[in-house]
Structures are given as structure tokens and as C-alpha cells.
Amino acid sequence: MAIVTMPALSPTMTEGKLSRWIVKEGDEVRSGDVIAEIETDKAVMEVEALDDGKVTTIAVAEGTEGVQVGTAIAEILADGEDSTIGQAPAPAAVPAP
């Protein structure tokens, strides 16, 4: 099982935009497949699947801005695994500098 989280494109990044989903719920993916595009004011980055499996949950809609780094954006499960995305702990708050 893999919970895909909003990545940090830089050490100072705290949030970004989920600009586009390449996959949809129910799609089979392999490790390394591009599944989404993340955007900041400085860059666009492709997000890759970390594990083989089926995309069971897309938790953040395409076009959503202000997605905090570390937020669960999707879940990929292998056959027979149960979803945990609703049970994942909330990301810790990042203190303002």
C-alpha cells in the first residue's frame, strides 16, 4: 500500500497546486509511472507512483490550490489490501519562520 502525499519541490515549499491527474480511480499503475502534476509559482513537477497497484482513492481534486506539503493526495493498493487513507494522521503543522 502506498499513500501518495503532496511533495515538497524545495526546502521552503509549504503548499502547491495539484494541477493535473494523469490517472483516475481504478487505474492500475506500476512503480515509476507518472500519476499527477504538481505546480508552484516556480516549477511544475511530475509525481510518480512509488508502488505497483490500483489507484483506489484520489483525495485531492485536480486544480486544487493551497495543498499543504505532506497531505495525502491519493492511495495505491495492491490486491487484497484495505484502504487507510481516511485513517492517516494529519500532517504536523509547520511553524511560521
C-alpha positions as CSV (number, residue, x, y, z in Angstrom):
1,M,0.0,0.0,0.0
2,A,1.2,3.5,-0.7
3,I,-0.3,6.8,0.3
4,V,0.8,9.4,-2.1
5,T,1.5,12.7,-0.4
6,M,2.0,16.3,-1.7
7,P,5.8,16.5,-2.3
8,A,8.0,19.5,-1.4
9,L,9.7,20.8,-4.6
10,S,12.1,22.8,-2.4
11,P,13.1,23.0,1.2
12,T,11.0,26.1,1.7
13,M,7.8,24.9,-0.1
14,T,4.8,24.6,2.2
15,E,2.0,24.2,-0.3
16,G,1.3,23.8,-4.0
17,K,-1.3,23.2,-6.6
18,L,-2.4,19.8,-7.8
19,S,-2.6,20.9,-11.4
20,R,-3.5,17.6,-13.2
21,W,-4.2,14.0,-12.6
22,I,-2.7,11.6,-15.2
23,V,-4.6,8.6,-13.7
24,K,-8.1,8.1,-12.4
25,E,-9.5,5.9,-9.6
26,G,-9.4,2.3,-10.7
27,D,-6.3,2.6,-12.9
28,E,-3.5,0.1,-12.5
29,V,-0.1,1.7,-12.1
30,R,3.5,0.5,-11.8
31,S,6.3,1.9,-9.7
32,G,7.7,4.9,-11.6
33,D,4.5,5.7,-13.6
34,V,3.6,9.4,-13.6
35,I,0.3,9.8,-11.9
36,A,-0.1,13.6,-11.3
37,E,1.5,17.0,-11.9
38,I,2.2,19.4,-9.0
39,E,2.7,23.2,-9.6
40,T,4.2,26.0,-7.6
41,D,4.9,29.6,-8.7
42,K,8.4,28.4,-9.7
43,A,8.1,24.9,-11.1
44,V,5.9,22.0,-12.3
45,M,6.8,18.5,-11.2
46,E,5.6,15.1,-12.1
47,V,4.6,12.8,-9.2
48,E,5.4,9.1,-9.7
49,A,3.8,6.0,-8.2
50,L,6.1,4.5,-5.6
51,D,4.5,1.0,-5.7
52,D,2.6,-1.2,-8.1
53,G,-1.1,-1.4,-7.6
54,K,-4.5,0.1,-8.3
55,V,-5.3,3.8,-7.7
56,T,-8.2,3.3,-5.2
57,T,-8.6,6.9,-3.9
58,I,-7.9,10.3,-5.3
59,A,-8.3,12.5,-2.3
60,V,-7.5,15.9,-3.8
61,A,-9.3,17.2,-6.9
62,E,-7.4,18.3,-10.0
63,G,-6.9,22.1,-9.9
64,T,-6.9,22.4,-6.1
65,E,-4.6,25.1,-4.9
66,G,-3.0,25.5,-1.4
67,V,-2.5,21.8,-0.9
68,Q,-0.1,21.5,2.1
69,V,3.1,19.5,1.7
70,G,2.6,16.0,3.3
71,T,-1.2,16.0,2.6
72,A,-2.4,12.6,1.3
73,I,-3.5,13.2,-2.3
74,A,-4.1,9.6,-3.4
75,E,-3.8,5.9,-2.4
76,I,-2.5,3.0,-4.3
77,L,-3.3,-0.5,-3.1
78,A,-2.2,-4.0,-4.1
79,D,-4.7,-6.8,-4.5
80,G,-6.3,-7.7,-1.1
81,E,-5.1,-4.5,0.8
82,D,-7.6,-2.3,2.7
83,S,-7.8,1.5,2.4
84,T,-6.2,3.5,5.2
85,I,-6.3,7.0,3.6
86,G,-9.1,8.1,5.9
87,Q,-7.1,6.8,8.9
88,A,-3.8,8.5,8.1
89,P,-2.7,11.0,10.7
90,A,-2.9,14.7,9.8
91,P,0.4,16.3,8.8
92,A,2.1,18.2,11.5
93,A,1.7,22.0,11.3
94,V,4.8,23.8,10.1
95,P,5.6,26.8,12.4
96,A,6.0,30.1,10.6
97,P,9.6,31.4,10.4
